[in-house]
Amino acid sequence: MRITILQGAFLPVPPLRGGAVEKLWFELGKQFSLKGHSVCHISRKFPGLPSEEIIEGVLHRRIGGHDTPSNTLLLKALDLLYSWQAMQLLPSAEILITNTFWMPVLARRRQKELGQIVVDVQRMPKGQMRLYRQAACLRANSSAVESAITQEAPELRLRIRTIPNPLPYQPSTLSQNERENKILYCGRMHPEKGISLLIEAFSMACESGLSGWDLELVGPADIAAGGGGEQWLKELLTQPHAKGWPIEWVGPIYDEYKLQQRYQKAAIFVYPSLAERGETFGLAPLEAMASGAVPIVSDLSCFRDFINPGENGQVFNHRAENASSLLAESFLSLANDANRRESMSQAALRVCDSHDPARIADSFLGCFEELIGKAKNATK
């Protein structure tokens, strides 16, 4: 099978600047190649990366991309320019996977040449699903996204395939006894991620007796990287209720090995996202669980695909007026019960099997074969 993966215009592949989507397709491309398929992966140019190279059997081609703009209209315009350039590089294939906004529209008249179009829906749809009526498949990464696509474009419900994101690497783990008393957050430092709520909750927990535990924040605050701005974050960290408590922001970590080390050392992982329409899967909690850290997440439906409250993690009601208090209580209950943490940690590790890259790759390949078969029958 010939498979093309067209990545977006704003982050490089390999994922030298992070990006959950870039991580997972970089790994899946390698898995497809290992299983005997021909894979071409197209992404943006980036300093230090050649225009063309082969990585573990995958042909990587790169074209001029852009840094992420803050203006939404400019972002869509740059995506269109990038997608138009990419059209000139797309090889003949049977499957074309893309998460760009415009490529499913541009490529629809060339499906026989470029392949059956698989739209990788990694964000909650915002009206664009009806533009993709000619796509062979709308791939949802969670049941929450599947539901949102169905609500927006019910006529396309039979083309939706829900396949979870895989782990982008094979993690190693430590027992809870070997971990540090550390509560870890990894992700963009942005208001919609609940950073203010997190800092307030940790401060409240410390005031209520949480002792010997640190809060570590990992992720970019720079606006160009999707953050809320360094000045905004510094103001949060210097507020009276936050000063004096062991809270450290270490900035972004893009090196996978170093990031895994952070996950492995943390006993608890927290992801208090408030993004009702922005959060679709939650790769960071999944990565943390695969390293044995016990997750505490907000009550967004996307997390329920792999987090069972009380079994392999905890969920708090981020919509409640006392959300900070509820999160603080979760910190205290887990920090004060090592046996419970160990039990949850062992349960969390099961995502290493359920979200194994090879297993998820097989799910995708089964979907692709079905699409190709339908296309052949339609032409008979």
KEKE-3310 file (N, C-alpha, C; in steps of 0.2 Angstrom, whole numbers, plus 5000, padded with zeros to 4 digits):
npx = (5004:5003:5006:5003:5007:5002:5008:5005:5008:5016:5024:5039:5044:5055:5047:5054:5050:5040:5022:5008:5001:5011:5020:5013:5011:5023:5028:5018:5020:5033:5029:5020:5029:5037:5028:5028:5024:5023:5029:5027:5031:5026:5031:5034:5048:5063:5076:5091:5086:5086:5079:5075:5074:5077:5070:5070:5065:5055:5050:5054:5049:5051:5044:5043:5037:5029:5030:5018:5005:4997:4985:4970:4964:4975:4982:4974:4976:4990:4990:4983:4992:5003:4997:4994:5007:5011:5003:5011:5020:5015:5015:5010:4997:4988:4982:4979:4983:4979:4981:4979:4970:4965:4969:4961:4951:4957:4963:4952:4948:4957:4958:4959:4972:4980:4976:4964:4956:4960:4954:4962:4955:4959:4956:4942:4928:4924:4914:4920:4918:4908:4915:4922:4915:4919:4929:4936:4936:4933:4944:4942:4950:4945:4930:4923:4926:4921:4908:4906:4909:4898:4887:4889:4890:4879:4876:4888:4891:4893:4905:4915:4928:4933:4948:4960:4974:4991:5003:5018:5030:5040:5039:5048:5048:5046:5043:5031:5037:5050:5049:5049:5042:5033:5022:5017:5015:5013:5013:5005:5008:4995:4981:4969:4972:4971:4980:4981:4971:4977:4989:4983:4976:4986:4993:4983:4982:4995:4993:4984:4991:4999:5014:5032:5031:5033:5028:5029:5031:5030:5033:5029:5028:5028:5020:5020:5022:5011:5008:5002:5010:5025:5025:5012:5012:5023:5017:5007:5014:5020:5010:5003:4997:5004:5018:5032:5029:5033:5035:5039:5043:5050:5051:5049:5051:5058:5065:5063:5068:5072:5060:5053:5060:5056:5042:5044:5049:5040:5027:5013:5003:4996:4983:4974:4964:4954:4948:4934:4930:4942:4950:4954:4959:4971:4986:4997:4993:4991:5004:5010:5004:5008:5021:5019:5015:5002:4987:4978:4964:4954:4936:4933:4926:4934:4945:4939:4940:4951:4954:4949:4940:4945:4951:4962:4966:4961:4947:4942:4929:4930:4921:4915:4911:4920:4931:4945:4947:4942:4952:4963:4960:4961:4975:4979:4973:4979:4993:4994:4992:5001:4999:4987:4991:5001:4993:4984:4994:4999:4988:4986:4997:4992:4989:5000:4998:4985:4986:4997:5009:5011:4999:4989:4993:4989:4975:4973:4978:4969:4957:4961:4963:4949:4944:4951:4946:4932:4933:4938:4927:4917:4921:4919)
npy = (4994:5011:5025:5042:5055:5070:5083:5097:5115:5121:5115:5106:5089:5076:5078:5091:5102:5099:5095:5086:5080:5079:5071:5059:5055:5054:5043:5033:5033:5026:5014:5009:5008:4998:4987:4984:4994:5007:5023:5041:5055:5071:5087:5103:5114:5115:5122:5114:5102:5091:5094:5082:5066:5049:5041:5027:5019:5028:5040:5056:5072:5090:5106:5124:5131:5139:5149:5148:5159:5172:5177:5171:5171:5174:5162:5153:5157:5155:5142:5138:5142:5134:5122:5122:5123:5110:5102:5101:5092:5080:5062:5049:5039:5027:5031:5046:5055:5069:5083:5096:5111:5115:5105:5094:5099:5104:5093:5084:5082:5075:5062:5049:5049:5054:5047:5039:5051:5054:5063:5069:5072:5081:5091:5099:5101:5116:5120:5117:5104:5101:5105:5094:5084:5076:5068:5052:5047:5053:5054:5052:5056:5053:5048:5059:5068:5062:5062:5076:5079:5072:5079:5091:5088:5077:5070:5064:5054:5040:5040:5042:5037:5031:5031:5029:5040:5034:5030:5039:5034:5021:5019:5019:5013:5017:5011:5017:5019:5023:5035:5053:5065:5073:5084:5085:5095:5095:5104:5117:5133:5141:5151:5143:5130:5129:5134:5144:5140:5128:5132:5140:5129:5120:5129:5130:5117:5116:5125:5118:5107:5099:5093:5093:5091:5095:5106:5105:5113:5111:5117:5128:5145:5156:5166:5163:5150:5145:5148:5158:5169:5175:5185:5185:5173:5174:5184:5176:5167:5175:5180:5184:5172:5162:5163:5158:5144:5128:5129:5127:5133:5126:5128:5124:5107:5098:5087:5070:5060:5067:5072:5061:5057:5066:5063:5050:5052:5059:5057:5060:5066:5081:5088:5101:5105:5118:5119:5117:5116:5114:5104:5087:5075:5072:5069:5071:5067:5053:5049:5052:5042:5031:5030:5028:5038:5044:5051:5066:5074:5087:5087:5084:5076:5070:5064:5053:5042:5034:5036:5030:5035:5034:5022:5021:5034:5051:5062:5079:5091:5104:5113:5118:5130:5129:5124:5125:5121:5108:5102:5103:5095:5083:5082:5081:5069:5059:5061:5058:5044:5032:5018:5018:5026:5018:5007:5013:5018:5006:5002:5012:5010:5001:5007:5006:4994:4995:5007:5005:5008:4999:4992:5001:5006:4995:4996:5007:5003:4993:5000:5008:4998:4995:5006:5007:4996:4999:5010:5003:4995:5004:5008:4998)
npz = (5000:4996:5005:5009:5020:5025:5034:5044:5042:5052:5061:5063:5057:5060:5077:5082:5089:5097:5098:5097:5086:5076:5083:5084:5070:5065:5072:5068:5054:5053:5058:5049:5038:5043:5043:5029:5020:5008:5012:5011:5019:5021:5026:5035:5030:5040:5050:5049:5045:5031:5014:5009:5015:5021:5034:5044:5034:5029:5018:5019:5014:5013:5013:5011:5026:5040:5055:5068:5067:5077:5073:5067:5054:5046:5049:5042:5029:5027:5029:5017:5007:5010:5008:4994:4989:4993:4985:4974:4977:4981:4980:4969:4976:4987:4998:5006:5019:5030:5040:5038:5035:5022:5012:5010:5003:4991:4986:4982:4969:4963:4968:4963:4959:4969:4980:4992:5002:5019:5032:5045:5060:5073:5081:5089:5078:5069:5060:5048:5043:5033:5022:5018:5011:5001:5005:5009:5022:5039:5051:5068:5084:5096:5106:5109:5099:5088:5091:5090:5077:5071:5075:5069:5055:5051:5040:5036:5045:5043:5037:5047:5057:5072:5079:5092:5097:5096:5108:5106:5108:5116:5132:5147:5165:5182:5199:5211:5223:5219:5214:5214:5225:5217:5208:5191:5177:5160:5145:5134:5141:5144:5147:5144:5147:5161:5170:5179:5188:5192:5199:5209:5216:5220:5229:5238:5243:5249:5259:5266:5272:5263:5261:5257:5244:5226:5213:5196:5181:5164:5148:5134:5135:5127:5115:5101:5101:5105:5118:5133:5134:5141:5151:5156:5163:5172:5180:5186:5193:5203:5211:5227:5233:5227:5229:5238:5239:5233:5217:5201:5185:5171:5158:5140:5135:5122:5118:5117:5126:5137:5141:5144:5155:5165:5166:5171:5184:5191:5203:5202:5189:5182:5173:5170:5160:5153:5141:5133:5120:5114:5118:5113:5114:5123:5124:5132:5146:5143:5139:5151:5159:5153:5158:5171:5180:5190:5184:5186:5180:5172:5170:5156:5142:5133:5139:5145:5137:5140:5154:5169:5182:5198:5196:5187:5188:5192:5192:5192:5195:5184:5181:5192:5205:5216:5210:5211:5225:5224:5216:5224:5234:5227:5225:5239:5243:5235:5237:5251:5251:5248:5244:5237:5226:5220:5216:5207:5198:5193:5186:5177:5168:5159:5147:5139:5132:5126:5119:5111:5098:5087:5087:5086:5073:5065:5066:5059:5046:5043:5042:5030:5020:5019:5014:5002:4996:4994:4986:4974:4971:4968:4956:4947)
capx = (5000:5006:5003:5006:5005:5004:5008:5003:5013:5018:5028:5043:5044:5053:5044:5059:5047:5034:5017:5005:5000:5018:5023:5010:5011:5030:5028:5014:5023:5038:5025:5017:5034:5039:5023:5029:5020:5028:5026:5030:5029:5028:5031:5038:5056:5066:5084:5095:5083:5086:5073:5073:5079:5074:5071:5068:5061:5050:5053:5052:5050:5049:5043:5042:5032:5028:5029:5011:5003:4991:4979:4966:4963:4982:4984:4971:4979:4996:4989:4981:4998:5007:4994:4995:5014:5012:5000:5016:5025:5011:5016:5004:4997:4982:4979:4982:4981:4981:4977:4979:4963:4963:4971:4955:4947:4961:4964:4947:4947:4963:4958:4961:4979:4983:4973:4958:4958:4958:4955:4964:4952:4963:4953:4935:4926:4921:4910:4923:4917:4905:4919:4925:4910:4922:4934:4934:4936:4935:4946:4942:4954:4941:4923:4921:4927:4916:4901:4906:4908:4891:4882:4890:4888:4876:4876:4895:4892:4895:4912:4919:4932:4937:4954:4964:4981:4995:5009:5023:5037:5039:5041:5051:5044:5048:5038:5029:5042:5056:5048:5050:5036:5032:5016:5020:5011:5016:5008:5006:5007:4990:4975:4964:4975:4969:4986:4979:4967:4982:4993:4979:4974:4992:4994:4978:4984:5000:4991:4980:4995:5003:5021:5037:5029:5034:5024:5034:5027:5034:5029:5031:5023:5029:5014:5021:5022:5004:5007:4999:5014:5029:5023:5006:5014:5027:5013:5004:5019:5022:5005:5004:4996:5009:5025:5034:5027:5038:5032:5044:5042:5056:5050:5048:5056:5056:5069:5059:5071:5072:5053:5051:5063:5051:5037:5046:5051:5034:5022:5007:5003:4990:4981:4967:4962:4947:4946:4929:4930:4949:4954:4951:4962:4975:4991:5001:4991:4992:5011:5012:5001:5013:5027:5017:5012:4995:4984:4972:4962:4948:4930:4932:4924:4939:4949:4936:4941:4957:4955:4943:4941:4946:4954:4969:4967:4956:4944:4939:4924:4933:4916:4912:4913:4925:4936:4952:4947:4942:4958:4968:4958:4964:4982:4980:4971:4984:4999:4994:4990:5005:4997:4982:4995:5004:4988:4982:5000:4999:4982:4988:5002:4989:4989:5005:4996:4979:4988:5003:5009:5009:4992:4985:4994:4985:4968:4973:4979:4963:4953:4964:4961:4942:4943:4953:4941:4926:4934:4938:4920:4913:4923:4917)
capy = (5000:5017:5030:5049:5058:5077:5086:5104:5120:5125:5112:5101:5082:5074:5084:5095:5108:5096:5094:5079:5077:5078:5065:5052:5053:5052:5036:5029:5032:5021:5008:5007:5005:4991:4982:4983:4998:5013:5029:5047:5060:5078:5092:5110:5114:5118:5123:5107:5096:5092:5094:5076:5061:5043:5039:5021:5017:5033:5045:5063:5078:5096:5112:5130:5132:5145:5149:5149:5166:5172:5179:5165:5172:5173:5155:5149:5159:5152:5135:5137:5143:5128:5116:5123:5120:5103:5098:5099:5086:5074:5057:5045:5035:5025:5034:5052:5057:5075:5087:5103:5114:5116:5100:5089:5103:5105:5086:5080:5080:5070:5056:5043:5049:5055:5042:5041:5056:5053:5069:5068:5077:5081:5097:5100:5104:5123:5122:5115:5097:5100:5106:5088:5079:5071:5064:5045:5045:5058:5050:5055:5053:5051:5048:5066:5071:5058:5065:5083:5078:5069:5084:5096:5085:5071:5066:5061:5050:5034:5040:5043:5031:5033:5027:5033:5042:5030:5032:5041:5030:5015:5022:5015:5016:5016:5010:5023:5020:5026:5042:5059:5068:5078:5084:5087:5097:5096:5106:5124:5137:5145:5151:5138:5124:5129:5135:5148:5136:5123:5136:5141:5123:5118:5133:5128:5111:5117:5128:5113:5102:5096:5095:5089:5090:5100:5107:5107:5115:5110:5119:5134:5151:5160:5166:5160:5142:5143:5150:5164:5174:5174:5190:5183:5167:5177:5187:5171:5164:5180:5182:5182:5165:5157:5165:5154:5137:5125:5129:5129:5132:5124:5130:5118:5102:5095:5081:5065:5056:5071:5073:5054:5057:5070:5058:5044:5054:5062:5052:5063:5071:5085:5091:5104:5109:5121:5120:5113:5115:5114:5098:5082:5068:5073:5065:5072:5062:5047:5048:5051:5036:5025:5030:5026:5043:5044:5057:5070:5078:5090:5083:5084:5070:5066:5060:5047:5036:5030:5037:5028:5039:5030:5015:5023:5041:5055:5067:5084:5095:5110:5118:5120:5136:5128:5119:5125:5117:5100:5099:5103:5089:5077:5082:5079:5062:5055:5062:5055:5037:5029:5012:5020:5029:5012:5003:5017:5018:5000:5002:5017:5007:4997:5011:5004:4989:4998:5012:5003:5010:4994:4990:5007:5006:4990:4998:5012:4999:4990:5006:5010:4993:4995:5012:5006:4991:5002:5014:4999:4992:5009:5010:4992)
capz = (5000:4996:5009:5010:5026:5024:5040:5044:5040:5057:5066:5059:5058:5067:5081:5086:5093:5100:5093:5098:5080:5073:5086:5082:5063:5064:5074:5064:5047:5054:5059:5042:5034:5046:5041:5022:5016:5006:5015:5010:5024:5019:5032:5034:5031:5047:5050:5051:5042:5023:5010:5008:5018:5023:5041:5046:5029:5027:5014:5021:5010:5016:5009:5015:5031:5044:5062:5070:5069:5082:5069:5064:5047:5043:5049:5037:5023:5027:5028:5010:5003:5011:5005:4987:4987:4994:4980:4968:4979:4983:4975:4967:4982:4988:5004:5008:5026:5031:5046:5035:5034:5015:5007:5008:4997:4985:4983:4981:4962:4961:4973:4959:4958:4976:4985:4996:5007:5026:5036:5052:5064:5079:5085:5088:5072:5069:5054:5042:5041:5027:5016:5017:5009:4996:5009:5010:5029:5044:5057:5075:5088:5102:5105:5110:5092:5084:5093:5088:5069:5069:5076:5064:5048:5052:5034:5035:5051:5041:5035:5053:5060:5078:5081:5096:5096:5099:5111:5101:5109:5121:5138:5153:5171:5189:5204:5214:5228:5216:5211:5218:5227:5212:5203:5185:5172:5153:5140:5133:5147:5141:5151:5143:5150:5168:5173:5185:5193:5195:5204:5215:5219:5223:5235:5243:5246:5253:5265:5270:5274:5258:5263:5254:5237:5222:5207:5191:5175:5158:5142:5131:5137:5121:5111:5095:5102:5108:5125:5134:5135:5147:5156:5160:5167:5177:5185:5190:5198:5208:5215:5234:5235:5224:5231:5244:5238:5228:5211:5196:5178:5168:5150:5136:5134:5116:5118:5120:5131:5143:5143:5147:5162:5169:5167:5175:5191:5194:5205:5200:5183:5182:5167:5172:5155:5153:5134:5132:5113:5111:5120:5109:5116:5129:5123:5138:5151:5140:5140:5158:5162:5151:5162:5178:5184:5191:5181:5188:5174:5172:5168:5149:5139:5129:5144:5148:5133:5143:5161:5173:5188:5204:5194:5184:5188:5195:5188:5196:5191:5183:5180:5199:5208:5220:5206:5214:5231:5222:5213:5229:5238:5224:5227:5246:5244:5232:5240:5257:5251:5243:5242:5232:5221:5217:5213:5201:5194:5189:5181:5172:5164:5154:5141:5135:5128:5123:5114:5108:5091:5082:5087:5083:5066:5062:5066:5053:5040:5042:5039:5024:5016:5018:5010:4995:4993:4992:4980:4968:4969:4965:4949:4943)
cpx = (5004:5003:5006:5003:5007:5003:5006:5009:5017:5023:5032:5042:5051:5051:5049:5056:5040:5028:5014:5004:5006:5021:5020:5011:5018:5031:5024:5017:5029:5034:5022:5023:5037:5034:5023:5026:5025:5025:5030:5027:5031:5026:5034:5045:5057:5073:5087:5092:5083:5080:5070:5077:5074:5075:5067:5063:5055:5053:5050:5054:5047:5049:5042:5036:5032:5028:5021:5010:4997:4985:4976:4966:4970:4984:4981:4974:4986:4995:4987:4987:5002:5004:4994:5002:5014:5009:5005:5020:5021:5012:5009:5003:4990:4978:4983:4979:4983:4977:4977:4971:4961:4964:4965:4951:4951:4962:4958:4946:4953:4964:4961:4969:4983:4981:4967:4960:4955:4960:4956:4961:4955:4960:4945:4933:4923:4918:4913:4921:4913:4909:4922:4921:4913:4927:4931:4932:4937:4937:4946:4946:4951:4934:4920:4921:4922:4909:4900:4905:4901:4886:4883:4888:4886:4876:4883:4896:4895:4903:4917:4922:4935:4942:4959:4971:4985:5000:5015:5030:5035:5043:5044:5048:5048:5042:5037:5034:5049:5055:5048:5043:5035:5026:5018:5014:5015:5011:5009:5004:5002:4984:4970:4966:4973:4975:4985:4976:4972:4986:4989:4978:4981:4994:4989:4980:4990:4998:4987:4984:4999:5010:5026:5035:5030:5029:5029:5030:5032:5030:5031:5026:5023:5022:5014:5021:5015:5003:5003:5003:5018:5027:5017:5008:5018:5022:5009:5008:5021:5016:5006:5003:5000:5016:5026:5033:5032:5035:5038:5042:5049:5056:5049:5053:5054:5060:5065:5062:5071:5065:5051:5054:5059:5045:5038:5047:5045:5029:5015:5007:4996:4989:4974:4964:4955:4944:4941:4928:4937:4952:4950:4953:4966:4981:4996:4999:4992:5000:5013:5010:5006:5019:5025:5015:5005:4992:4978:4970:4956:4942:4928:4931:4930:4944:4946:4937:4947:4958:4948:4944:4940:4950:4961:4970:4961:4954:4941:4934:4927:4928:4913:4915:4919:4930:4943:4952:4946:4948:4963:4966:4961:4971:4983:4978:4976:4991:4999:4992:4995:5003:4992:4986:4998:4999:4985:4988:5000:4994:4983:4993:4999:4988:4994:5003:4990:4981:4995:5004:5008:5002:4988:4986:4990:4978:4968:4973:4972:4957:4955:4962:4954:4941:4945:4948:4935:4927:4935:4931:4916:4915:4921:4911)
cpy = (5006:5023:5037:5052:5066:5081:5094:5109:5123:5122:5107:5094:5080:5080:5087:5100:5105:5095:5087:5076:5075:5072:5059:5050:5051:5045:5031:5028:5026:5014:5005:5004:4999:4986:4981:4988:5004:5019:5035:5052:5067:5083:5099:5109:5117:5118:5116:5101:5097:5092:5087:5071:5055:5042:5033:5019:5022:5038:5052:5068:5084:5102:5118:5130:5138:5144:5151:5156:5166:5174:5173:5165:5171:5166:5151:5151:5156:5144:5133:5138:5137:5122:5116:5121:5113:5099:5097:5094:5080:5068:5053:5040:5032:5028:5041:5055:5064:5079:5094:5105:5113:5110:5095:5092:5103:5098:5082:5078:5076:5064:5050:5043:5049:5050:5044:5046:5054:5059:5067:5073:5077:5087:5096:5104:5111:5125:5119:5108:5096:5102:5099:5082:5074:5067:5057:5044:5052:5054:5054:5052:5051:5051:5055:5070:5068:5061:5072:5083:5076:5075:5090:5094:5078:5066:5062:5056:5043:5034:5041:5037:5034:5028:5031:5035:5036:5033:5034:5038:5025:5018:5017:5018:5014:5015:5017:5025:5023:5033:5047:5062:5074:5078:5088:5089:5098:5098:5114:5128:5142:5145:5145:5131:5124:5130:5139:5144:5131:5127:5137:5135:5120:5122:5131:5122:5111:5120:5123:5107:5098:5098:5090:5087:5096:5100:5109:5108:5115:5112:5126:5139:5156:5160:5163:5152:5140:5144:5156:5170:5174:5179:5188:5177:5170:5180:5182:5168:5169:5183:5180:5175:5160:5158:5161:5147:5134:5124:5131:5128:5132:5126:5124:5113:5098:5088:5076:5061:5061:5072:5066:5054:5061:5066:5053:5046:5057:5056:5054:5067:5074:5088:5094:5108:5112:5122:5115:5111:5114:5107:5092:5075:5068:5068:5065:5067:5055:5045:5048:5044:5030:5025:5029:5031:5043:5051:5060:5075:5081:5085:5084:5077:5066:5062:5053:5041:5031:5031:5035:5030:5033:5023:5017:5030:5044:5060:5072:5088:5102:5115:5121:5126:5135:5123:5119:5120:5109:5098:5099:5097:5083:5076:5079:5071:5057:5055:5059:5048:5034:5022:5013:5022:5023:5008:5007:5017:5012:4999:5006:5014:5003:5000:5009:4998:4992:5003:5011:5005:5005:4992:4995:5007:5001:4992:5003:5008:4996:4994:5007:5005:4993:5001:5011:5001:4994:5006:5009:4996:4997:5010:5004:4993)
cpz = (5000:5000:5010:5016:5025:5031:5039:5043:5045:5062:5062:5061:5056:5071:5085:5090:5096:5095:5094:5091:5076:5076:5084:5075:5061:5066:5069:5057:5048:5055:5053:5038:5037:5044:5033:5018:5014:5008:5013:5015:5022:5025:5030:5034:5038:5047:5053:5048:5034:5020:5009:5011:5019:5030:5043:5041:5026:5024:5016:5016:5013:5012:5014:5020:5034:5051:5063:5071:5074:5079:5066:5057:5043:5044:5044:5030:5022:5026:5020:5006:5004:5007:4997:4985:4988:4989:4974:4970:4980:4977:4974:4973:4982:4993:5005:5014:5027:5037:5044:5034:5026:5010:5006:5003:4991:4982:4980:4973:4959:4965:4969:4959:4965:4981:4989:5002:5014:5030:5043:5057:5071:5084:5084:5082:5073:5063:5048:5039:5035:5021:5014:5015:5004:4999:5010:5017:5033:5050:5063:5079:5095:5101:5105:5103:5088:5085:5090:5080:5067:5070:5071:5057:5049:5046:5032:5041:5049:5038:5041:5055:5066:5080:5086:5094:5099:5104:5106:5102:5115:5127:5143:5159:5177:5193:5207:5220:5226:5214:5216:5220:5223:5208:5197:5180:5165:5148:5139:5140:5144:5146:5150:5145:5158:5172:5180:5190:5196:5200:5210:5219:5223:5229:5240:5247:5250:5260:5269:5272:5270:5259:5259:5247:5233:5216:5202:5184:5169:5152:5140:5134:5131:5117:5104:5095:5105:5115:5126:5135:5142:5153:5160:5165:5173:5182:5189:5195:5204:5212:5222:5236:5232:5227:5238:5244:5233:5221:5206:5189:5174:5160:5146:5135:5127:5115:5121:5126:5138:5146:5147:5154:5167:5171:5172:5183:5194:5197:5203:5194:5183:5175:5167:5166:5155:5146:5132:5124:5110:5112:5116:5111:5123:5128:5129:5144:5149:5141:5147:5161:5159:5154:5170:5182:5184:5189:5185:5182:5175:5169:5161:5146:5136:5133:5146:5143:5136:5151:5164:5180:5194:5203:5192:5184:5192:5191:5193:5192:5190:5182:5187:5201:5212:5217:5209:5220:5229:5219:5219:5233:5234:5225:5234:5246:5241:5235:5247:5257:5246:5240:5236:5226:5217:5213:5207:5196:5189:5184:5175:5166:5158:5147:5136:5130:5123:5117:5111:5100:5086:5081:5084:5075:5062:5061:5060:5047:5038:5039:5032:5019:5014:5013:5002:4992:4990:4986:4973:4966:4966:4958:4944:4939)
residu = (MET:ARG:ILE:THR:ILE:LEU:GLN:GLY:ALA:PHE:LEU:PRO:VAL:PRO:PRO:LEU:ARG:GLY:GLY:ALA:VAL:GLU:LYS:LEU:TRP:PHE:GLU:LEU:GLY:LYS:GLN:PHE:SER:LEU:LYS:GLY:HIS:SER:VAL:CYS:HIS:ILE:SER:ARG:LYS:PHE:PRO:GLY:LEU:PRO:SER:GLU:GLU:ILE:ILE:GLU:GLY:VAL:LEU:HIS:ARG:ARG:ILE:GLY:GLY:HIS:ASP:THR:PRO:SER:ASN:THR:LEU:LEU:LEU:LYS:ALA:LEU:ASP:LEU:LEU:TYR:SER:TRP:GLN:ALA:MET:GLN:LEU:LEU:PRO:SER:ALA:GLU:ILE:LEU:ILE:THR:ASN:THR:PHE:TRP:MET:PRO:VAL:LEU:ALA:ARG:ARG:ARG:GLN:LYS:GLU:LEU:GLY:GLN:ILE:VAL:VAL:ASP:VAL:GLN:ARG:MET:PRO:LYS:GLY:GLN:MET:ARG:LEU:TYR:ARG:GLN:ALA:ALA:CYS:LEU:ARG:ALA:ASN:SER:SER:ALA:VAL:GLU:SER:ALA:ILE:THR:GLN:GLU:ALA:PRO:GLU:LEU:ARG:LEU:ARG:ILE:ARG:THR:ILE:PRO:ASN:PRO:LEU:PRO:TYR:GLN:PRO:SER:THR:LEU:SER:GLN:ASN:GLU:ARG:GLU:ASN:LYS:ILE:LEU:TYR:CYS:GLY:ARG:MET:HIS:PRO:GLU:LYS:GLY:ILE:SER:LEU:LEU:ILE:GLU:ALA:PHE:SER:MET:ALA:CYS:GLU:SER:GLY:LEU:SER:GLY:TRP:ASP:LEU:GLU:LEU:VAL:GLY:PRO:ALA:ASP:ILE:ALA:ALA:GLY:GLY:GLY:GLY:GLU:GLN:TRP:LEU:LYS:GLU:LEU:LEU:THR:GLN:PRO:HIS:ALA:LYS:GLY:TRP:PRO:ILE:GLU:TRP:VAL:GLY:PRO:ILE:TYR:ASP:GLU:TYR:LYS:LEU:GLN:GLN:ARG:TYR:GLN:LYS:ALA:ALA:ILE:PHE:VAL:TYR:PRO:SER:LEU:ALA:GLU:ARG:GLY:GLU:THR:PHE:GLY:LEU:ALA:PRO:LEU:GLU:ALA:MET:ALA:SER:GLY:ALA:VAL:PRO:ILE:VAL:SER:ASP:LEU:SER:CYS:PHE:ARG:ASP:PHE:ILE:ASN:PRO:GLY:GLU:ASN:GLY:GLN:VAL:PHE:ASN:HIS:ARG:ALA:GLU:ASN:ALA:SER:SER:LEU:LEU:ALA:GLU:SER:PHE:LEU:SER:LEU:ALA:ASN:ASP:ALA:ASN:ARG:ARG:GLU:SER:MET:SER:GLN:ALA:ALA:LEU:ARG:VAL:CYS:ASP:SER:HIS:ASP:PRO:ALA:ARG:ILE:ALA:ASP:SER:PHE:LEU:GLY:CYS:PHE:GLU:GLU:LEU:ILE:GLY:LYS:ALA:LYS:ASN:ALA:THR:LYS)
# end
